[in-house]
Amino acid sequence: MLFYQLQKKTLLTTCLVIATIYMIQPQNRTIFNHFYYYLYPRKSIQCYHTKSETLPDISDSKPVRGRSIFFHETSCNSHLNGKIYITARQACAVESAARLNPNFEVNLLFASPGVFRFENTESDRFLQSLLSYRNVKIHHVDYGRYTKDTPVEGLYEKGQLEVSWYAQSHASDVLRYLTLYKYGGIYLDLDVIVIRSLELLAPNYAGSESTRNVAAGVLSFSPDGLGHELAKRCLEDLNENFKGYDWGYNGPGVITRLLKDICGADTAEEMVARRCQGFRVFPKKAFYPISWWDWEMYFDEKDTQKVLNISKNSYVIHVWNKHSGNKRVEVKGKTAYAIFAQKFCPKVVEQCGYLF
């Protein structure tokens, strides 16, 4: 009995110490995060170190420089499922980009190891639908190899991403700038639907998400010249100023800080009105017509017409998966999201069950 009480006391004391560190010095939460990711491996990026059978690596491929669209899947779901795995919403994003931009190569990169095993699951059918498009390419990205000899090599090698509070999200933040640094082109989040072609837009742009901030869910950099130099500056910012305890500091924070400098402006609203040395900041309606705090509008039939009106001139809709990820809608329903999906990712919709 005494031994049990001592064990309990030790455990409580340990938890109290960890909690105190967590509250007083959130940037020094390494031990807590290691323990958290041990308990919840689906939230970690430990699978990046797994050496197993996997898809061809993007580093051995040659994406079309400046005329490619990139998506990054940075979870370990494929490793945990024993094969390449994708959700309906992710597949819809990729299909919509491929359909509306037939002259661009569309690359879907998985950081998790895995191979195709087509066993007629819903995910398998989504993947086969995507591969039916001639411009869709699906690759593995070996994170260590990909970052080697780049401005963010040290960031990954030191393990800063692995103990980040938001490991998978921050791994994606690094990859988007790194991919555009290597190849140029367009980066898109996996919770978008492309509803208007991006092919004729001049490179080097991002979009405001509010009057104050620029978002990083849609980014374009040219492979050479201005775009390449700006992408390099973004990577240098990440390497020098990475904050694992701040969700937005390493993604939208990077592009916003860069643009404050080159635009000579403090707010996104000001940036939209300026040339920013050749880099364009689109108004909110271009890529983020519905604000993140109104994300439910995409999934509520009473708001459908309002959403359609607001986004009628948009290139992309962004459904803010950080908030809406657990929301499901009827595949044949009348919500705005369902209507966009039916029109712009019909092959994926066809393979869905009752809910999307």
N, C-alpha and C positions, 0 to 999 in steps of 0.2 A: 504493500500500500504506500509506504514511504517512498519507494523507488518510483512509483507511478506519479506521485505528487511532485517529486523532483523533476521528472521528465516534463510534466505539464508546465511547471514553473519555468524551466529552461526554454521551452517552446514559446511561451508567452513573452518572456524577456527578449528572445531573438526577434519575434514579430514586432515588439515595441521598438527595438533598436532600428529595424528596417523601416518601420513606419515613420520614425523620427527623421531618419536620413531622407526619406521620400519627401517629407513636408518641408524640411529646412533647406536641403540641397538637392533639388530635383535633378540637376545635371549629373549628380553622382549616384544614380540609381542602378548601377551596373549589376550588383549582386541580386537585387530584386528582379531585374529584367531577366537575368539568366534563369532564375527560379521560375518566373512566370512563363517563359518560353519552353522550359522543361515540362511544365504542366500542360501548356497549350501549344503543342508543336505546329498546329495549323496557323498560328499567328507568327511563327518564326521564319527565318530564312536559312536555317541550318541545312536544308536540303541542297543548297547551292554547292556545298562541299562534297556531296555524294557523287562518287564516280560509278556510274552505271550506264546501261544501254540508253541511248538518247537520240534525239533527232540530229540531223546535220547542223553544225554550228554556223551561226551568222558570220563569224570571223573567217570562215572558209568560203563564204559566198561573196558575190559582188552586187550588192543592191544598186539600182540605178541612181547615181548621185544626183541629188536635187530634184528628182522626179519619182520619189518614193514616199509612201505614207507608212508610218510605223505605229504599231501598238505593242505594249509590253505587258505580259502577264507575270507578275512577280510573286504570286503566292506559291506555296508548296503543295497545292491541291493535286497536281499531276503525279508527283512523287508518292503522295499518300494514297492515291487511287490506283497506283500501279500502271498508269497509262496517261497519255495526254488528255486533259479534261478542260472543258470550257462550259460556261453557263449560257443560257439563252440570251441574256442581255449583252454579254461580251460578244457572242457570235453575231448578234444583230448589228453591233457597232462596226464590226469588220465587213459584213456583207454590204451594209449601206455605203461604206467607203469604196468598196470594190465596184459596186453597181454604178455609182455616180461619177467615178473617176477611172474609167476604163483604160485610159492612157498612162496611168500611174501604176507602179508596182505597189502592192499592199503587203507589208510584212508584219506578221504576227510572231513576236519573239517570246518564248517561254524560258524564264530563268530556272524553273524547276526541271530536273532531268525527267525523261519519259519518252515513250514511243507510242505510235499509233497501234491500237489493238481494237479493230472494228468488230464489236460484238453486239451491235444494234441497240446500244443504250441511247438515250436522248442526246447526250454529249457527243457520242460517236456520229450520230446522224447530222448534228450541227457541223462537225468538222468536215464530214464528207460534202455537205452542202457548200461550205466555204471553198473547199478544194476544187469544186466544179467551176469556179471562176479562174480563168487563165492568168489573171494578174495577182492572185493570192499566193503568197509563199509563207510557209510556217517553218520556223527554225528554233533551235535551242540557242541560248546565249550563255556561254560560260563566263560567269561574272568576273572571276579572277583574271582570266585571259583577256576579257574585254576591256578591263580597266588598266591592264598593264601598259606601262610607258605612256600614260595619259596624266593629266593634272590631278585626277582623283585616285590614282593607284594607291597612294598612302592611306587615303580615307577608308578604302576597303580592306587593305592589308592589316591595318591596325584594329580591325574589328568594330569600328564605330557604328557601322550600320547594324550589326548583329545585336548590339545592346541598346539600340535606339528604342524609344517608347513605341514607335510606329515603324517597325523594321521593314515591313513589306511596302508601305507607302513611301518611306524614304528611299528604299532601294529603287522604286519607280522614279522618284524625283531625280536621282542621279542618272539613271539610264536615259531619261528623255533628253537631257542636255548632252550626254555623252554620245548618243546615237546621232543626234543632229550635228555634233562636232565632227564625227567621223564621216558622215555621208550627206549631210544636208537633207532638205526635204521637209516633211510635215510630221509632227507628232500629234496623236490624238489619244485621249483617255478612252478606256474601254466601257465607259458609261455614257457614250454619246450616240446619237443617230445623225448621220450626215444626210441632210435634206436638200442640198444644193451643191453642185459641183465646185470643187476647190481648184480645179486645173488651171483656170485662167487668172487666179490671184498671183500677183507678183510676190516673190519670196520675201522673207524677213518681216514677220508680223506676229502679233499676239492679240488677245482681246481683253477688254476691261470686263470685270464681273460686277463692278459697282462704281460709284463716282470716285472712290478712293483707290481701289486695288485692281491690279492686272492679274489675271488668272493664268495657270500653266496647263490647262486641259487641252488647249489648241496652241501649238507653237510652230513657227516656220523659220528656218534659217537656210540661207544659201550655202552650198558646200565650199565655196571659196569667198575671198574678199570679206565684205562687211559681216555677212552671216557667220562665217567660220570664226572670225575674230570675236564676235559677240558671244558665240557658243563657248569659246575658250574662256572668256571672262566669267561666264556663268559657272564653269567647272572650277575655276580658280577661287571664286567666291565660296562654292560648296566646300572645297578642300580647306579653306582658311577659316570659314565661319559656321561650319556645320553644327547644328544644335539638335541632338537626338531627342530632347524633351519638348520640342516645339513642332507641332504638326505642320504648320504652314510656312515656317521660316525657310525651309530648304526647297520648296517647290515654287509656289506663287511668290514667296518672299524674294527669291533670287532674281526672277525676271522683273519684279517691281523695283528692286533696288537698282538694277542695271538701268532701267528706263528712267528712273529719277535722275540718274547721272547724265545719260546721253540726251535726254529731252530737256533737262533743266527745268523740271516740273515736279511738284510734290504730290499731285493727285492724278489718277487715271483720267479723270475728266479733262484735265489740262493736256495730258499726253495725246488724247484723241485729236485735239485741235492743232497739234504740232507735227512737224515732219520727222523729228527725232533722228537726224542724220541719215535718213534713208530707211529707218525701221518704222513700220506702221502699227499703231494701236487702234484696233477696231472698236467701235462703240459696243456697248453691252449686248445689243440686240443681235449682233452678228453671230456670236457663239454661245451666249448665255442669256437668252431672252427671258427666261424665268430665273429669278434669284434663288439662291440656295435655301433661303428661309421660306420660300414659297414652293418647295419641291413637290408638295402634295397635289398641287394643281395638275401635274402631269397624270395623276392617277385617280382623279375624281371627275366623274362624268359631268357634274354641274359646271366645271371649269373648262370643259373641252373647247367650246367655241372661243372663249377668251384666249386660251393658249394658242389656238390656231391663228387667231388674228394677230397676236403679239409676235408670233414667230414666222409670219408670212414672208418676210424678207431675210430670214436667217439662213446661214450656211449649215449650221449645226445646232442641235439641241443637246443640252447637257442635263442629265437627270440626277446628278449629285448622289452618287451611289453611297457615299459615306453616311448619308442620312436615309436614303430610300432603298438601300440594298435588300431589306427584308420584305419590301412591298411587292405584292404580286397582283396581276390583273388578268382578267379573262382574255384569252387569245383573240377571240372574235368580238371583244367588247367595244365600247364607244368612248373609252377614256382617250385623252390626247395621245398618251404613250402607245396605246394599242393601235390607234389609227396610224401613227407614224410608222410603227413596226410593220403593219400590214402592207403599207405602201413601199417602204424602203428596204425591208429585209424579208421579202415574201418566202424565200426558201427556208429560212430559219423558222418562221412562223408556221410553215407547213409541217415541220417536224416536231412542233411543240405539242404538249398534251393540252389539257383544258386551261391551265394557268401559264402565264408567261412571267 
